[in-house]
Amino acid sequence: MKEYFFAELRRRLSVMGIPSADPVGGWLPILWGGEPVVFVSRSGDVFFEKNHVGQKDMEDLYDMTADLAAEVKEYTTAVPSSPHPSCRLYPLMLRETRKVL
């Protein structure tokens, strides 16, 4: 699901009004004022540009990005491992059909 992680994270960030750039070398740059300040790896790790440490706005951006990246990582890795909904419904339909017969 790694191929969907960045796409979904970018979508969720844009809904929150947080701009990001195209992924580069396995990293998704998160922008502030047009420059990258936070970076998210494909594994969901979030890193901060060290020259912005101590700036409240940048730390808030980091916190929001880290929370969102963890949430997106959780559901983009969980969905493929769950059975398809039709797989769960088929046995139920068979059981209901037998009751009618």
C-alpha positions, -999 to +999 in steps of 0.1 A: +000+000+000+031+022+000+022+035-035-010+049-020+004+064+012+018+096-003-012+101-026-036+098+003-015+118+027-012+146+001-050+145-003-056+147+034-031+175+039-046+195+011-081+192+027-065+208+058-049+235+037-014+222+041+006+223+009+031+196-001+054+191-030+058+160-052+076+131-035+114+131-041+136+101-034+111+084-010+103+116+009+072+138+008+081+175+015+056+195+034+057+232+026+055+263+047+057+296+028+067+277-003+097+260+013+100+224+026+102+223+063+088+189+072+095+156+054+075+124+056+092+091+046+074+062+029+074+043+062+055+072+078+083+087+098+082+125+100+113+147+101+117+184+108+141+209+091+164+217+121+168+254+113+131+258+121+132+242+156+118+264+182+093+282+159+058+276+172+041+275+137+066+250+124+063+228+154+025+229+150+029+219+114+051+190+124+026+178+150-003+180+126+017+162+099+029+135+123-006+128+135-021+127+100+008+106+087+002+080+115-035+079+108-031+076+070-004+049+074-027+029+097-056+027+073-036+024+041-018-006+055-050-021+072-073-020+042-054-044+019-051-070+046-089-071+053-111-094+033-131-078+005-166-069+017-182-094-007-161-122+010-178-113+043-213-111+028-213-143+008-214-167+038-241-145+054-262-146+022-258-185+021-269-187+057-299-165+051-308-185+020-308-217+040-332-203+065-357-194+037-355-229+022 
